[in-house]
Amino acid sequence: MQLAVLTLDFHLEGCQSLKEKRQRLKGLRDRFGKLTHIAVCESDLADSRDKAQWSFACLSHSKAGIESSFATIEEHAAKQLDAVLYRQQLEYL
């Protein structure tokens, strides 16, 4: 079994409130929080209006499975969210 954590940092241009921030990023939890092999959380910057950090833990039988899941998450974050993805960090545990 392989375990890895992907951490994504976002900048939310023009975000005026924490409520707006969570609305703009809720697609992450809605889409990926339902998957049984992935755990999702807002891991830092919870009190910042214009920045956010989200982490995804993935458990899989293979490294390829993890890479495929994380590629899907990164693609969704870059194309579907109203936020700029400015940093990604991947760590295998």
N, C-alpha and C positions, 0 to 999 in steps of 0.2 A: 504494500500500500504506500502511496505517496501523499504527502500533505504539503500544501503551499498556501501562502498568503499574498494576495495582490492588494496593494494600497494605491489608491488614485486620489490625486489632489486636483481640486477644481477652483476656478475663479469665476464668480458670478457677477458679470459686469452690470452695473446699475441696479443691483438688488437692494431694495429698500427696507426689508424686514426679514426676520427669521421665518415667519410664516411663508413669505414668498420664496425664500431659499428652499424650504422643505417641499413646497409645491413643485418647484423647478427640478428637484432631484428625486422626487418620490418614485419615478419610474424605475430606479435602481432596485429598490426594495420590492416593488410590485412585480417586476419581471423576474428577478433572480432570487428573491427570498423564498419563492415557492419550490425551488429545486432542492431535492433531498440531499444532494452532495455538496451544496454550497451554503455557507453561512454569511450573512450580510449585516454590516453595521456602520453607522456613522461613527468613525473612530476618533476624530479630533476636530477642533475648530467649531464646535457646536454653538458657541456664542458669537461667532463671527458672521456678519451678514453677507460679506462678499467672497468668502472662502469656505471650502468644505473639504473634508477628507473622509473617504469611505474605504473600508477594507472588506475583502472577500476571502474567506477560507474555503479551500476546495480539497476534498478527499477523493482519490481515484486509485484504481488499480495500476495506472500507468502515468508516466510523465506526459505522454502525448494527450491523454484525456484531460489533464489539468491545463495544458497549453491550449487545447481546443476550447475549453470552457472560458478561460481567461481572454482568449482572442475575441470571443463573442461578446464578453462584457466590455472590453476596451472599444470594440467597434460600436456597440450601442452607445457607450458614454460619449464617444467622439462625434457621432452623427445624429443622435436622437435627443440629447439633452440640451437645454438652454443654458449651457455653461461651457467654459473653456477648460479642457483637460490639459494641465500643464506639467504634470509629473506622474509617472508610474513607477512602482517599485515592486519587484517580485522576489519573494524569499521562500526557498524550500526548507522545510523543517524536518 
